[in-house]
């Protein structure tokens, strides 16, 4: 049986996700009856990010950055952003049977990245 010390790990990858328009990039539902916690969020830039850094957020439909944020700085293709801020307080657990959204703020005038989001469900 999976428990807090042996969670179900899910990895979600978006290839060449656009960072130029504010949008929800992915909506994810976890396993039935399981709470979750974000344990990984990274971006591998595939098209250079220009003019302004792009912000990624992981949250709920009512609180876009409830669980994690990541800033993708102005950068050339083939660079990496992996310094995510994870909000790990117990009140920031992903509730069971809810939706997690990965979104972008759309601040950059150009840019795309392969995004990886890892969630532990227990």
Secondary structure, DSSP 4 states (H G I P E B T S, - for coil): ---GGGPEEEEEEEEEEE-SS-EEEEEEE-STT--EEEEEEEEEEEEEEESS-EEEEEEETTEEEEEEEEEE-SB-TT-EE---EE--SGGGSBPTT-EEEEEE----SEEEEEEEEEEEE-
